[in-house]
């Protein structure tokens, strides 16, 4: 197979790299320069055909390593910094890892691997990596308390939505995301920038939100994505006044009408939409009509190579963008016999539109009746004084569980908690079945968000 027939990042970089950069809080690098340098302290040939754990501490070094070793290594497992250290040994074993690329080699001296290569800021090199194979891209699922599953993708499948997007962005876009690029959502944005013809501004863990938004604005970010929880925090921060992206996308959680309306008010000149994607199913679709949910007409049709169906209320997706398989000695099948991925996301048809109601694994059982926390949050979030809410269960000796809600108010709600609590209860009673109405509403200053950008959920 010739080099041109193998899909790699280096081979499919947009031809015009002039003026395009990748940056983080400390450094800004030319993409042209990245192709003429090496970030490895050692020969990339040492990694030829190996299964590599990419465990750089920062996103910029991870991005540089991805570009350099893709097409050389057989497998590349992206390791986000929030992975539980107790799970690393299992992940190395399941993915058959035999080499580590890291900027902290001392942390891996006891790992059961044959080789450890150090990654650092790029240095000039006369030797460019030779494309030898199509690398398997391995990613970890998020949102689980146990050992995460390892999911295998091809780069061609990951880039499918980018190559299918014939939309002209005019001047080269400057992309950013609140996600980490070692997670599926962040990787999609990184690939859109690198392959689709733009620059990339990376997020920084722990950076104050106001400082981050100022940095995004200073770099001229035009295209940006994040979870609804990311966006709610941004809207609450009061940091949007000097930031004017023209393309805003939400994914990773249910985008309710309140957050969509809030973004429309904050960015009146932007294209605002929410996308459905997951590590296993890949990118399914995007909705840009300003409404929560998605048109029922998307079901049952093959649209740009993506086909969807609903089985027992659960959305299922089949396409060339879905992952190839789960990786591991006892890994379960990723798809059903017809090739559909069961996303575990439950939807409900109302008129000519499907609405997301929650995750199959997140259901609260109230006296034998099923309650989806996200459905109640969508009602609570509609109150004009509410900025964010989280619904969860509390044990009850009578019904097994009761529904409780933690609510974050905006400045206009402080001092009016009693009236607002009554108004929220009235809204819930008028729109929800009685067993779904919160038995307790607590007002809190903030709600935790996981490193993956999703609302942290746990029972009280």
C-alpha positions in Angstrom: 0.0 0.0 0.0 1.4 3.4 -1.0 1.7 6.3 1.5 -1.1 8.2 -0.2 -3.6 5.4 0.3 -3.1 5.5 4.1 -5.1 8.0 6.0 -2.8 9.8 8.5 -2.8 13.2 10.0 0.4 14.3 8.2 -0.9 13.2 4.8 -4.3 14.8 5.3 -3.3 18.2 6.7 -4.9 21.0 4.8 -2.5 22.0 2.0 -2.4 25.6 3.0 -0.7 25.8 6.4 0.4 29.5 6.1 -0.6 31.4 9.2 -2.1 28.4 11.0 -1.1 27.8 14.6 -1.7 25.6 17.6 -1.5 27.2 21.0 -2.1 26.7 24.7 -1.7 29.0 27.7 2.1 29.2 27.3 3.1 28.5 23.7 1.9 29.2 20.1 3.5 27.0 17.4 3.3 27.2 13.6 1.7 24.1 12.1 4.2 24.4 9.2 7.0 24.3 11.8 5.5 21.3 13.5 5.9 19.2 10.3 9.5 20.2 10.1 10.4 19.3 13.7 10.3 16.4 16.1 8.8 16.4 19.6 10.4 13.0 20.6 13.7 12.7 22.5 14.6 9.7 20.5 13.9 8.2 17.1 10.2 7.7 16.1 11.4 4.5 14.5 11.6 3.0 18.0 7.8 3.1 18.0 7.3 1.4 14.7 4.5 -1.1 14.9 4.1 -0.7 18.6 1.0 -0.2 20.8 1.7 3.1 22.4 0.1 4.8 25.5 0.2 8.6 24.8 0.4 10.0 28.3 1.7 13.5 28.0 0.6 15.8 30.8 -0.5 18.6 28.6 -2.7 18.9 25.5 -0.2 20.7 23.3 2.5 18.0 23.7 -0.3 15.4 23.1 -1.3 17.1 19.9 2.3 17.2 18.6 2.8 13.5 19.4 -0.4 12.6 17.7 0.8 14.3 14.5 4.2 12.7 14.7 3.5 9.1 15.6 0.2 8.5 13.7 1.0 6.2 10.7 4.0 4.8 12.5 2.6 3.0 15.6 0.1 0.2 15.3 -2.1 1.5 18.2 -2.2 4.8 20.0 -4.2 4.9 23.3 -5.0 8.5 24.3 -4.7 8.9 28.1 -6.5 11.9 29.6 -4.9 13.3 32.8 -8.0 12.4 34.9 -7.8 8.7 34.4 -7.7 6.9 37.8 -4.1 5.7 38.4 -5.5 2.5 39.8 -6.9 1.7 36.4 -3.7 2.3 34.4 -2.2 -1.2 34.8 -5.5 -2.8 33.6 -5.7 -0.5 30.6 -2.1 -1.2 29.6 -2.8 -4.9 29.8 -6.2 -4.7 27.9 -4.7 -2.6 25.1 -1.5 -4.7 24.9 0.6 -1.5 25.4 4.3 -2.0 25.0 5.5 1.6 24.8 4.8 4.9 26.5 5.2 8.4 25.1 5.3 10.9 28.0 6.9 14.1 29.3 7.1 12.5 32.8 9.1 9.3 32.2 9.8 8.9 35.9 6.1 8.1 36.5 6.3 5.1 34.2 9.5 3.3 35.2 7.5 0.5 36.9 5.1 0.1 34.1 5.1 -3.2 32.2 6.3 -1.8 28.9 9.3 -2.3 26.7 10.0 1.3 25.9 9.5 4.8 27.2 10.0 7.8 25.0 10.0 11.4 26.2 8.0 14.0 24.4 8.9 17.7 24.6 8.6 21.0 22.6 9.6 20.4 19.0 13.1 20.7 17.7 14.3 20.9 14.1 14.9 17.6 12.4 16.0 16.5 8.9 14.2 13.2 9.2 10.5 13.1 8.8 8.5 10.1 10.0 7.7 7.6 7.3 4.1 6.5 7.0 4.0 2.7 7.4 0.4 1.7 8.5 -3.0 3.0 9.4 -2.8 3.5 13.2 -5.6 2.3 15.5 -6.8 5.3 17.6 -7.9 4.1 21.0 -10.0 6.2 23.4 -11.5 5.8 26.8 -15.2 6.1 27.6 -16.1 8.6 30.2 -18.8 8.8 32.9 -18.1 5.5 34.6 -16.8 4.9 38.1 -15.2 1.6 37.1 -12.4 0.9 34.7 -13.3 2.8 31.5 -13.9 0.8 28.3 -11.3 1.1 25.5 -12.9 2.0 22.1 -11.1 1.6 18.8 -11.5 4.0 15.9 -9.8 4.6 12.5 -8.6 8.1 11.8 -10.6 7.9 8.6 -13.8 7.2 10.6 -12.9 10.0 13.1 -12.5 12.4 10.2 -15.6 11.3 8.3 -17.8 14.2 9.6 -15.1 16.7 8.7 -14.6 15.4 5.1 -18.4 15.2 4.6 -18.8 18.8 5.7 -18.7 20.8 2.5 -19.5 24.1 4.2 -17.2 26.9 3.4 -16.0 28.8 6.5 -14.7 31.8 4.5 -11.5 32.9 6.2 -9.7 30.1 8.1 -11.5 29.4 11.3 -9.8 29.5 14.7 -11.1 26.6 16.7 -11.4 26.1 20.5 -13.1 23.7 22.8 -13.7 23.3 26.5 -13.0 19.6 26.1 -9.7 17.8 26.4 -8.5 16.7 23.0 -7.8 13.2 24.4 -11.5 12.7 24.8 -13.7 12.0 21.8 -15.4 15.4 21.8 -12.2 17.4 22.0 -10.4 15.1 19.5 -13.2 15.9 17.0 -12.5 19.6 17.3 -8.7 19.2 17.1 -9.2 17.1 13.9 -11.5 19.7 12.5 -8.8 22.4 12.9 -5.9 20.3 11.7 -7.5 18.5 8.8 -10.2 21.0 8.0 -8.0 24.1 7.6 -7.9 26.1 10.7 -5.9 27.0 13.8 -6.4 25.5 17.3 -6.5 27.1 20.7 -6.3 24.5 23.5 -8.0 24.7 26.9 -6.0 24.7 30.1 -7.0 22.7 33.2 -7.5 25.0 36.2 -7.4 28.2 34.2 -10.0 30.7 35.6 -12.9 30.8 33.2 -12.7 34.6 32.8 -9.0 34.3 31.9 -9.6 31.5 29.4 -12.4 33.5 27.6 -10.1 36.5 27.4 -7.4 34.3 25.9 -9.9 32.8 23.4 -11.0 36.3 22.4 -7.4 37.5 22.1 -6.6 34.6 19.7 -9.7 35.5 17.6 -11.5 32.2 18.2 -14.4 31.9 15.8 -15.5 28.3 16.3 -16.0 26.7 19.8 -17.7 23.7 21.4 -18.4 22.4 24.8 -21.0 20.5 26.9 -24.2 22.3 28.0 -22.6 22.3 31.5 -19.5 24.2 30.1 -21.8 26.7 28.5 -24.0 27.2 31.5 -20.9 28.0 33.6 -19.7 30.4 30.9 -23.1 32.2 30.8 -23.1 32.4 34.6 -19.6 33.9 34.7 -20.4 37.2 33.0 -17.4 36.7 30.8 -19.1 36.7 27.4 -19.3 40.4 26.7 -16.0 40.7 24.8 -16.2 37.2 23.1 -18.0 36.9 19.8 -17.6 33.5 18.2 -19.6 32.9 15.0 -20.0 29.1 15.5 -21.1 27.6 18.8 -21.8 23.9 19.4 -23.0 21.9 22.3 -22.6 18.1 22.8 -22.0 15.5 25.4 -25.2 16.2 27.4 -28.8 17.0 26.7 -29.1 20.6 25.4 -32.3 21.9 26.9 -34.2 24.9 25.6 -32.9 27.2 28.4 -29.3 26.9 27.6 -30.0 27.2 23.8 -31.9 30.4 24.4 -29.3 31.7 26.8 -26.6 31.2 24.1 -28.8 32.8 21.5 -29.1 35.9 23.6 -25.3 36.0 24.4 -24.2 35.4 20.8 -26.9 36.8 18.6 -24.8 36.7 15.5 -23.5 33.1 15.9 -24.7 29.9 14.4 -25.7 27.9 17.5 -26.4 24.2 17.4 -26.3 21.0 19.4 -24.7 17.8 18.1 -25.2 14.2 19.1 -22.0 12.2 19.3 -20.4 9.6 21.6 -17.1 7.7 21.8 -18.8 4.6 20.5 -21.3 5.9 18.0 -19.2 8.7 16.6 -20.9 11.9 15.3 -24.5 11.3 14.6 -26.1 14.6 13.6 -26.3 18.3 14.5 -29.4 20.5 15.0 -29.2 24.2 14.2 -32.8 25.3 14.3 -32.5 26.7 17.9 -34.8 24.0 19.4 -34.1 21.2 21.8 -34.5 17.7 20.5 -34.3 16.7 16.8 -36.7 16.3 13.9 -38.3 12.9 13.6 -37.4 12.9 9.9 -33.8 12.0 10.9 -34.9 8.6 12.0 -34.9 5.8 9.4 -33.0 7.7 6.8 -29.4 7.3 5.6 -28.2 10.8 5.8 -24.6 11.4 4.8 -23.8 7.8 5.7 -25.5 7.9 9.1 -28.6 5.8 9.8 -30.6 6.0 13.1 -33.4 4.0 14.6 -35.2 3.9 18.0 -35.6 0.6 19.8 -37.5 0.4 23.1 -37.0 4.2 23.4 -33.2 4.0 23.0 -31.4 5.8 20.1 -29.3 3.5 17.9 -26.8 4.6 15.2 -25.1 2.9 12.3 -22.4 4.5 10.2 -18.8 4.4 9.1 -18.1 6.9 11.8 -18.9 4.5 14.6 -16.1 2.8 16.5 -14.7 -0.5 15.2 -14.8 -2.4 18.5 -14.2 -2.4 22.2 -10.7 -3.5 23.0 -9.8 -6.1 25.7 -9.7 -9.7 26.4 -13.3 -9.9 27.5 -14.7 -7.0 25.6 -18.4 -7.2 24.7 -19.7 -6.6 21.2 -20.0 -2.9 20.4 -22.8 -3.2 17.9 -26.0 -5.3 17.5 -26.1 -7.9 14.7 -27.2 -5.2 12.2 -24.3 -3.0 13.0 -26.1 -0.4 15.1 -24.6 1.0 18.3 -27.0 1.2 21.2 -26.2 4.7 22.6 -28.1 4.2 25.8 -29.7 7.6 25.3 -33.4 7.5 25.7 -35.7 9.6 23.5 -39.4 10.3 23.3 -41.5 11.2 20.3 -43.7 14.3 20.7 -45.4 15.3 17.6 -42.9 15.6 14.7 -39.9 15.8 17.0 -37.8 13.5 19.3 -36.7 14.8 22.6 -33.9 13.3 24.8 -35.2 12.3 28.2 -32.1 10.9 29.8 -29.6 8.0 30.0 -30.7 4.4 30.6 -28.3 4.1 33.5 -29.4 7.3 35.2 -33.0 6.5 35.9 -34.3 7.1 39.4 -36.8 4.6 40.7 -39.6 6.2 42.7 -41.9 3.6 44.0 -41.4 1.5 40.9 -41.9 4.5 38.5 -39.1 5.7 36.3 -37.8 9.2 36.6 -35.2 10.8 34.3 -33.3 13.6 36.1 -32.6 15.5 32.8 -36.4 15.8 32.1 -36.9 17.6 35.5 -33.8 19.7 35.1 -35.1 20.9 31.7 -38.2 22.3 33.5 -36.3 23.8 36.4 -33.8 25.5 34.0 -36.6 27.3 32.2 -37.1 29.6 35.2 -35.5 32.9 34.4 -33.6 33.1 37.7 -32.1 29.6 37.4 -28.7 29.2 35.9 -28.1 25.5 36.5 -29.7 22.6 38.2 -29.0 19.0 39.1 -31.7 16.4 40.0 -30.8 13.3 41.9 -32.3 10.7 44.2 -32.4 10.5 48.0 -33.3 7.3 49.8 -36.8 7.0 51.2 -38.1 4.2 53.5 -41.5 4.5 51.8 -40.8 4.8 48.0 -37.2 3.6 47.9 -36.2 7.0 46.5 -37.4 10.5 46.3 -36.4 13.3 43.9 -34.3 16.2 45.1 -32.9 19.1 43.2 -29.9 21.4 43.7 -30.4 24.7 42.0 -27.9 27.5 41.2 -29.5 31.0 41.0 -28.4 34.0 39.1 -27.8 37.3 40.9 -31.4 38.3 40.1 -32.6 35.4 42.2 -30.7 36.0 45.4 -33.0 37.0 48.3 -36.0 35.6 46.5 -35.4 31.9 47.2 -38.8 31.2 48.9 -40.8 32.7 46.0 -38.5 31.0 43.4 -38.9 27.6 45.1 -42.7 28.0 44.9 -42.5 29.0 41.3 -40.3 26.1 40.4 -42.7 23.7 42.1 -45.6 25.2 40.3 -43.8 24.8 36.9 -43.0 21.2 37.8 -46.5 20.4 38.9 -48.0 21.8 35.7 -45.6 20.0 33.3 -44.6 16.8 35.0 -46.3 13.8 36.6 -46.6 14.2 40.4 -44.0 11.5 41.2 -41.4 13.5 39.2 -41.9 16.7 41.2 -38.9 17.3 43.5 -39.7 16.6 47.1 -36.8 19.0 48.1 -35.2 21.9 46.4 -31.9 23.2 47.7 -30.2 26.4 46.5 -26.4 26.0 46.2 -23.6 28.3 45.0 -22.2 25.9 42.4 -22.5 22.4 40.9 -19.5 20.2 40.2 -18.6 19.3 36.6 -16.5 16.2 35.7 -13.2 16.6 33.9 -15.1 15.4 30.8 -17.3 18.5 31.1 -20.5 16.7 32.3 -22.6 17.5 35.3 -21.3 15.4 38.2 -24.1 13.1 39.3 -24.2 11.0 42.5 -26.9 10.0 44.9 -27.2 11.8 48.2 
